[in-house]
Amino acid sequence: MRSSNLAMPASGWKKDKKMKISADCSEQSEKSIIKEHTVESVGIEETRSNLDKVDSMTVKELRTMARSFGISTRGTKQDLISSLKCLSFKGKTAISEGMERPSLASESAALKTDAQNLGSEHFSQDQHATLDVIHNKQRGTKRRKQMVESNIAEDDSKYVLEHNELPMNAEEVVGTGQSISQKQASSMVQSYQKASTQIDLAADTNEHWIVLAHKKPQKDWIPYNPRTMRPPPLNEDANSTKLVSWNVNGLRALLKLKSFPTLQLAQNEDFDVLCLQETKLQEKDVDAIKKNLIDGYDNSFWTCSVSKLGYSGTAIISRKKPISVNYGLGILDHDTEGRIVTVEFDTFYLISGYVPNSGDGLKRLAYRVEQWDPSLSNYMKELEKAKPVILAGDLNCAHEEIDIYDPVGNRRSAGFTNEERESFQKNFLSRGFVDTFRRQHPGVVAYTYWGYRHGGRKTNKGWRLDYFLVSEIIADKVHDSYILPHVGGSDHCPIGLILKL
C-alpha cells in the first residue's frame, strides 16, 4: 500500500484529496441544511403556536429570529412581525414534517396565483410582505436576468412618453368602436385585464405609499394606506356620484401602453365622470379618441392648446349629459393653452383644471400668482352664485409641508414657493373652497406625483399636487376623497371623490 501511494502522481493525489474534502464538506453541508431546516421548522411551529410571542419581542430579537429563518432583517418592527407571521401562513412558507422546502420561485408563483384569483383587494398585507421578501431574495440572485415587476408600468410609460410624437392609429385606442367586433373587443379586454392584474400585483407587493417618506415628519403624521383609510362603500340605493381626476401626462402615450390602465381604471372604479389634465392632444386627435370611448361614456368635452401644439390640454368624460359646457375662463390671455373645461350638472359645476407650472427658473411665477390664480378664483366664485363648484385637477402646488417629501430642499422649486402656497391659500381656501383630501386626512402623508428623473415613485419621494376643491356648502356631502397611488402610466396617479347628492 505504501509503494502504491508513493507511485501515485502528485496531481492524482491532490485530486483524490480534494474529492475527499469535497465529499466531507458536502456531507457537512447536508447536515447543516438538515439542521437548519429542522431548526427553522421548529421555529415556525413555535411562531405559529404563539403569535403573541412575536408581538412582544424586541426589534433585536425579531431580527435575530428573522436572520435564522433566512428572511430580510430590514424594516420597522411591524415589518419584521409581519414577515415572521407570514412564515406561519398555511401552505405558503411553512415547512411541514417530511416535506421539502418550496423554492423561492414556487412560493412567489403561489402567492401571485392567489392574488390574481382573489383580486388584490382580498390579498392580505401579510401575504404581500411574504411576496416582497421572496422578491427581495430573487432580485439578489437574479439581478441581471430579471426586472422588478413593480417597475414594469413606469418603465413602459417612460419608453412610450419618449416616443409620443408617433401618429396615433384609432384602432390602437381600445374601446367599443364599430370597427372592432364584439369577439375581438372581448378578447382584447381579457388580455388587458390580465396585464393590468399583473401590474396591480406588482404594485401591491411594493406598496411604497404606505411608507412614511418625509424629510421632516411630525410625530403625529402617518403614511397613507387606501386599504385601511377609506370609508365603507355607500349603499347601492344611495344617491351619489363618483368623480375621478388624473393628469395623464400625454393621453396618446397612455393609450399605447400594453397594460392600458385607463380601461382597468374604468372597470375598477366605475366612475361617473373622468377629468383629465395634460392630455397633450391636438384638435386633430380628438375625433379619433371620441369615437372609441369606453361604452357608456358618450359625453366628452375636450380643449387643446392652440398656442403650443402637443402641450397642456384638459377634458371631461361623463356618463351623464351635462346641462351646459364651457371652455376656458373667458379671458383671452389665459385661454390659449387649453387648461379649463367646465360642465354644469343638476346640483353642481365641475371644472377640470390644469394650473400653469411656474416653470424652470420660476419664469412664470408672477403670471401664475398675480394673474392666473386670481382669475380662476374669481371664475369659480362667479359660478358659485348659481351652484356649488368642484375644481378637480393638477393645481401645481403642494400647499403644506406635509404635501411634499423634501420641503426644505424645494423652497424655491416651482410648486412649493412661498408665493404659490400663499396664493393657493388666499385665492382658494380662504375664499371658501375646501381641500377635501386634507379635511378627511389631516395628518396623513400622501402624494400624487413622483418625478421620473430620480425614480421618486419607488421610494415614495413625491408631491401632492392633485386636488378636489369643493364649495364649503357641499363639503359635508363628501363621502370619500381618496388617492389611487397603485395606478401607473403617468408621473401622476388618479384621485377620486365620492359625493352624496
C-alpha positions in Angstrom: 0.0 0.0 0.0 2.8 2.3 0.8 4.6 1.7 -2.5 1.3 2.2 -4.3 0.7 5.5 -2.7 4.2 6.6 -3.5 3.7 5.6 -7.1 0.6 7.8 -7.4 1.3 11.1 -9.3 1.2 14.2 -7.2 -1.6 15.6 -9.3 -3.7 12.5 -8.7 -3.0 12.5 -5.0 -4.1 16.1 -4.8 -7.2 15.4 -6.8 -8.1 12.5 -4.6 -7.6 14.7 -1.5 -9.8 17.4 -3.0 -12.5 14.9 -3.8 -12.4 13.6 -0.2 -12.5 17.1 1.2 -15.4 18.0 -1.1 -17.3 14.9 -0.1 -16.7 15.8 3.6 -17.8 19.3 3.0 -20.9 18.1 1.1 -21.8 15.8 3.9 -21.3 18.5 6.5 -23.3 21.0 4.3 -26.1 18.5 4.0 -26.1 18.0 7.8 -26.1 21.8 8.2 -29.0 22.2 5.8 -31.0 19.4 7.6 -30.2 21.0 10.9 -31.1 24.5 9.6 -34.4 23.2 8.2 -35.2 21.3 11.4 -34.5 24.4 13.5 -36.5 26.6 11.1 -39.4 24.1 11.1 -39.4 24.1 14.9 -39.2 27.9 15.0 -42.0 28.2 12.6 -44.1 25.8 14.6 -43.3 27.8 17.7 -44.2 31.1 15.9 -47.5 29.6 14.6 -48.4 28.2 18.0 -47.8 31.5 19.8 -48.1 34.6 17.6 -48.4 36.8 20.7 -44.8 35.9 21.5 -43.7 37.6 18.2 -45.6 40.7 19.0 -43.9 41.1 22.4 -40.4 40.6 21.1 -37.9 43.4 20.9 -36.6 44.6 17.5 -33.3 42.9 18.2 -35.0 39.6 19.0 -37.1 39.8 15.9 -34.1 40.5 13.7 -32.3 37.5 15.2 -35.2 35.2 14.5 -35.6 36.6 11.0 -32.0 36.1 10.3 -32.2 32.5 11.5 -35.1 31.9 9.0 -33.1 33.5 6.2 -35.6 36.4 5.6 -34.9 40.1 5.5 -34.0 41.8 8.7 -34.6 45.3 7.4 -37.6 47.4 8.1 -39.6 48.5 11.1 -40.7 46.3 14.0 -44.1 45.9 12.4 -42.4 44.9 9.1 -40.5 42.2 10.9 -43.5 40.9 12.8 -45.5 40.7 9.5 -42.7 38.8 7.8 -42.4 36.3 10.7 -46.1 35.8 10.9 -46.1 35.1 7.1 -43.8 32.1 7.8 -46.7 30.5 9.6 -49.2 31.2 6.8 -50.7 27.9 5.9 -49.5 26.3 2.7 -47.1 29.1 1.7 -43.9 29.1 3.7 -44.4 26.6 6.5 -42.1 23.6 6.2 -44.1 20.6 7.2 -42.5 17.5 8.6 -41.2 15.2 5.8 -41.8 17.9 3.1 -39.2 19.7 1.0 -38.8 23.4 1.4 -40.5 25.1 -1.6 -38.3 27.1 -3.9 -38.5 30.9 -3.9 -39.9 30.7 -7.4 -42.7 28.3 -6.4 -43.5 30.4 -3.3 -43.7 33.6 -5.4 -45.8 31.8 -8.1 -48.2 30.5 -5.5 -48.8 33.9 -3.9 -49.2 35.6 -7.4 -51.8 33.0 -8.3 -53.7 33.7 -5.1 -53.6 37.4 -5.8 -54.9 37.0 -9.3 -57.6 34.6 -8.3 -58.8 36.5 -5.3 -58.2 40.0 -6.5 -55.7 42.4 -5.0 -58.3 43.8 -2.5 -58.5 40.4 -0.9 -54.8 39.7 -0.8 -53.7 40.2 2.8 -50.9 42.5 3.9 -49.1 39.6 5.4 -49.1 37.8 2.1 -47.8 41.0 0.4 -45.0 41.1 2.9 -44.1 37.5 2.2 -44.1 38.1 -1.5 -41.9 41.1 -1.0 -39.4 39.1 1.0 -39.4 36.4 -1.8 -38.9 39.1 -4.5 -36.0 40.6 -2.5 -34.2 37.2 -2.4 -34.9 36.6 -6.1 -33.5 40.1 -7.0 -30.3 39.3 -5.1 -29.6 36.2 -7.1 -31.1 37.0 -10.5 -30.5 40.8 -10.6 -29.1 40.7 -14.1 -31.7 38.3 -15.5 -34.9 39.6 -14.1 -36.6 43.0 -13.9 -38.5 44.1 -10.8 -42.2 43.7 -11.6 -43.2 46.9 -9.8 -41.2 48.9 -12.4 -43.0 47.5 -15.5 -45.7 50.1 -15.8 -43.3 53.0 -15.1 -40.6 51.8 -17.4 -43.2 51.2 -20.2 -44.6 54.7 -19.7 -41.1 56.2 -19.9 -40.4 54.5 -23.2 -43.7 55.4 -24.7 -43.6 59.0 -23.5 -40.3 59.5 -25.3 -42.0 58.4 -28.5 -45.3 60.2 -28.0 -44.9 62.1 -31.3 -45.8 58.9 -33.2 -49.1 59.3 -35.1 -52.0 57.7 -33.3 -53.9 55.0 -35.0 -57.6 55.0 -34.0 -57.5 51.2 -33.8 -54.9 51.4 -31.0 -57.5 53.0 -28.8 -59.2 50.1 -27.1 -62.9 50.8 -26.7 -66.1 49.8 -28.3 -65.8 51.5 -31.7 -67.8 49.9 -34.6 -64.6 48.8 -36.3 -63.9 46.3 -33.6 -66.0 43.2 -33.4 -67.6 42.1 -30.1 -65.4 39.0 -30.0 -62.2 40.9 -30.7 -63.1 43.5 -28.1 -63.8 40.8 -25.5 -60.5 39.1 -26.2 -58.6 42.4 -26.0 -60.3 43.3 -22.7 -59.4 40.0 -21.2 -55.8 40.3 -22.3 -55.6 43.9 -20.9 -57.3 42.7 -17.7 -54.6 40.1 -17.3 -51.8 42.6 -17.9 -53.3 45.1 -15.6 -53.7 42.4 -12.9 -50.0 41.7 -13.2 -49.2 45.4 -12.7 -51.7 45.7 -9.8 -50.0 42.7 -8.2 -46.5 44.2 -8.7 -47.7 47.5 -7.2 -49.4 45.7 -4.3 -46.3 43.8 -3.3 -44.3 47.0 -3.2 -46.7 49.5 -1.6 -44.3 52.4 -1.5 -47.1 54.8 -0.4 -47.6 53.0 3.0 -44.0 54.0 4.0 -43.7 57.4 5.7 -41.3 59.1 3.4 -40.7 62.6 4.5 -37.5 64.6 5.4 -39.2 66.5 8.3 -42.0 64.3 9.6 -44.1 65.4 12.6 -44.7 62.9 15.4 -48.4 62.5 14.6 -48.1 62.1 10.9 -48.9 58.7 9.3 -48.5 57.3 5.8 -51.5 57.0 3.5 -52.9 53.5 3.2 -56.0 53.3 0.9 -56.7 49.8 2.0 -57.4 50.9 5.6 -58.2 54.6 5.4 -61.2 54.6 3.0 -64.7 54.5 4.5 -67.1 51.7 3.7 -69.0 52.0 0.4 -72.3 53.7 0.3 -75.4 51.6 -0.1 -76.3 50.8 -3.7 -79.5 52.8 -3.4 -77.7 55.9 -2.1 -77.9 58.9 -4.4 -74.2 59.7 -5.1 -71.7 60.4 -7.9 -68.1 59.3 -8.3 -65.6 61.6 -9.9 -62.0 60.7 -10.8 -59.3 63.1 -11.9 -56.0 62.3 -13.5 -53.0 64.1 -15.0 -52.2 61.6 -17.7 -49.0 63.3 -18.9 -49.8 62.6 -22.6 -53.0 60.7 -23.4 -51.8 59.2 -26.7 -48.8 57.7 -24.9 -51.1 56.3 -22.2 -53.4 54.7 -24.7 -50.5 52.9 -26.3 -49.4 51.2 -23.1 -49.7 47.5 -23.2 -51.4 47.4 -19.8 -53.9 50.2 -20.9 -54.5 51.4 -17.3 -57.4 53.6 -18.4 -59.6 50.7 -19.2 -58.7 48.9 -16.0 -59.3 52.2 -14.1 -62.8 52.5 -15.5 -63.7 48.9 -14.7 -62.3 49.0 -11.1 -63.6 52.5 -10.2 -66.9 52.5 -12.1 -66.7 56.3 -12.1 -69.5 58.6 -13.4 -67.1 61.3 -14.6 -63.5 61.3 -15.5 -61.5 64.6 -15.6 -58.2 64.6 -17.5 -55.3 67.0 -17.5 -52.2 67.4 -19.6 -53.6 65.3 -22.4 -51.1 66.9 -24.8 -53.6 66.4 -27.7 -54.1 68.5 -30.8 -57.5 69.1 -32.1 -57.0 66.7 -34.9 -56.5 63.9 -32.4 -59.8 64.4 -30.5 -62.3 62.9 -33.0 -60.4 59.5 -33.2 -60.5 59.2 -29.4 -64.1 60.3 -29.1 -65.2 57.6 -31.5 -63.5 54.9 -29.4 -64.5 55.8 -25.9 -65.4 53.0 -23.4 -69.0 52.1 -23.8 -71.3 54.2 -21.6 -69.2 57.3 -21.6 -70.8 59.0 -24.5 -70.4 62.6 -23.4 -66.9 64.0 -23.7 -65.6 67.6 -23.9 -62.0 68.5 -24.9 -59.9 71.6 -25.1 -56.4 71.7 -26.6 -53.6 74.2 -26.6 -53.5 76.3 -29.7 -50.5 78.5 -28.7 -48.2 75.5 -28.4 -49.2 72.3 -30.1 -49.0 69.0 -28.2 -49.0 70.8 -24.8 -51.3 71.1 -21.8 -54.9 70.2 -22.6 -57.9 69.1 -20.4 -61.0 67.0 -20.8 -64.2 65.8 -19.1 -65.7 62.4 -20.0 -69.1 61.7 -18.5 -71.8 59.1 -18.4 -74.5 61.7 -17.8 -75.0 64.5 -20.3 -74.4 67.9 -18.6 -76.7 70.9 -18.8 -74.0 73.1 -20.3 -70.3 73.2 -21.2 -67.8 76.0 -21.1 -64.2 76.2 -22.2 -61.6 78.4 -20.6 -62.0 81.3 -18.2 -63.3 83.8 -20.7 -60.0 85.7 -20.7 -58.0 85.5 -23.9 -54.6 85.7 -22.1 -55.5 82.6 -20.2 -57.4 80.5 -22.7 -54.9 79.6 -25.5 -53.4 76.6 -23.6 -56.5 74.5 -23.1 -56.4 74.5 -19.3 -60.0 74.7 -18.3 -63.2 72.7 -19.1 -66.4 73.3 -17.1 -69.6 71.3 -17.2 -72.8 72.0 -15.4 -74.9 69.2 -13.7 -78.1 69.5 -11.8 -76.5 70.2 -8.4 -73.0 71.5 -9.1 -70.5 72.8 -11.6 -67.4 70.6 -12.3 -64.2 72.1 -13.5 -61.3 70.0 -14.9 -58.3 72.4 -14.4 -54.6 72.3 -15.1 -52.9 75.2 -13.4 -49.8 76.6 -15.1 -46.5 75.4 -13.7 -44.2 78.3 -12.7 -41.5 76.7 -14.8 -37.7 76.4 -14.7 -36.2 79.4 -13.1 -39.7 80.4 -12.0 -40.2 82.2 -15.2 -44.0 82.1 -15.0 -44.3 82.6 -11.2 -45.5 86.2 -11.4 -48.1 85.3 -14.1 -49.2 82.3 -12.0 -49.8 84.1 -8.7 -50.7 87.6 -9.9 -52.9 86.7 -12.9 -53.9 83.1 -13.3 -54.8 82.2 -9.7 -57.0 85.3 -9.1 -58.7 84.8 -12.4 -59.5 81.2 -11.7 -60.7 82.0 -8.2 -63.0 84.8 -9.5 -64.4 82.5 -12.1 -65.2 79.9 -9.5 -66.9 82.4 -7.2 -69.0 83.7 -10.1 -70.2 80.2 -10.8 -70.9 79.6 -7.2 -73.5 82.3 -7.2 -75.7 79.8 -9.1 -74.5 76.4 -7.8 -71.7 74.8 -5.7 -68.4 74.3 -7.5 -66.0 71.4 -7.7 -62.5 72.0 -9.0 -60.6 68.8 -10.0 -57.2 68.6 -11.3 -53.5 69.3 -11.2 -53.2 72.6 -9.3 -49.4 72.5 -9.4 -49.0 73.4 -5.7 -48.0 71.4 -2.7 -49.8 73.6 -0.2 -48.2 72.5 3.1 -45.0 70.8 4.2 -46.9 67.6 4.7 -47.6 67.6 1.0 -44.0 67.3 -0.2 -41.2 64.9 0.7 -38.5 67.5 0.9 -39.9 70.8 1.9 -36.6 72.4 2.8 -34.8 71.5 -0.4 -37.7 72.8 -2.5 -38.3 76.2 -1.1 -37.6 77.8 -4.5 -38.9 75.0 -6.6 -41.9 75.5 -8.8 -45.0 74.2 -7.0 -43.7 74.9 -3.5 -42.5 78.5 -3.4 -43.9 80.7 -0.6 -45.6 82.8 -3.3 -47.5 79.8 -4.8 -48.5 78.4 -1.4 -49.8 81.8 -0.2 -51.7 82.3 -3.4 -53.3 78.9 -3.0 -54.4 79.8 0.5 -55.6 83.3 -0.5 -57.4 82.6 -3.7 -59.0 79.2 -2.9 -59.0 78.0 0.7 -59.6 81.5 2.2 -62.4 82.1 -0.3 -64.4 79.1 0.9 -63.2 76.2 -1.2 -62.3 73.1 0.8 -59.3 70.7 0.2 -61.4 67.5 0.5 -58.5 65.1 1.0 -56.8 67.2 3.7 -60.1 67.7 5.6 -60.6 63.9 5.6 -57.0 63.1 6.4 -55.5 66.0 8.4 -52.3 64.2 9.4 -51.7 61.8 6.5 -48.7 61.9 4.2 -49.9 61.2 0.7 -48.5 62.1 -2.7 -50.0 62.2 -6.2 -46.9 63.0 -8.2 -43.4 61.4 -8.4 -40.8 62.7 -10.8 -39.4 60.2 -13.4 -36.0 61.8 -13.2 -34.9 60.4 -9.8 -37.2 57.4 -9.6 -39.2 59.0 -6.8 -42.1 56.6 -7.2 -40.1 53.7 -6.0 -39.1 55.4 -2.8 -42.3 57.5 -2.4 -40.4 60.8 -2.6 -43.3 62.7 -4.1 -45.6 65.8 -4.1 -49.3 66.1 -3.6 -50.3 68.4 -6.5 -53.7 67.0 -7.5 -56.9 68.1 -5.6 -60.6 68.1 -5.4 -61.6 71.5 -4.1 -65.3 71.9 -3.3 -67.5 74.8 -2.2 -67.9 74.9 1.6 -71.7 74.3 1.2 -71.2 70.8 -0.1 -68.1 69.8 1.8 -70.1 67.8 4.3 -71.6 65.8 1.5 -68.2 64.4 0.6 -68.3 60.7 1.5 -64.7 59.9 0.4 -61.8 61.8 -1.1 -59.1 59.4 -2.0 -55.9 58.7 -3.9 -55.1 55.7 -6.2 -51.3 55.5 -5.8 -51.1 52.0 -7.3 -52.2 53.1 -10.8 -49.2 53.7 -13.1 -48.9 55.0 -16.6 -48.1 58.6 -15.7 -45.9 60.5 -13.3 -49.2 61.4 -11.5 -51.7 59.0 -10.1 -55.5 59.4 -10.2 -57.5 60.8 -7.4 -61.2 60.2 -6.6 -64.2 61.9 -4.9 -67.5 60.3 -3.9 -70.2 62.9 -3.3 -73.6 62.3 -1.8 -76.2 64.1 -3.7 
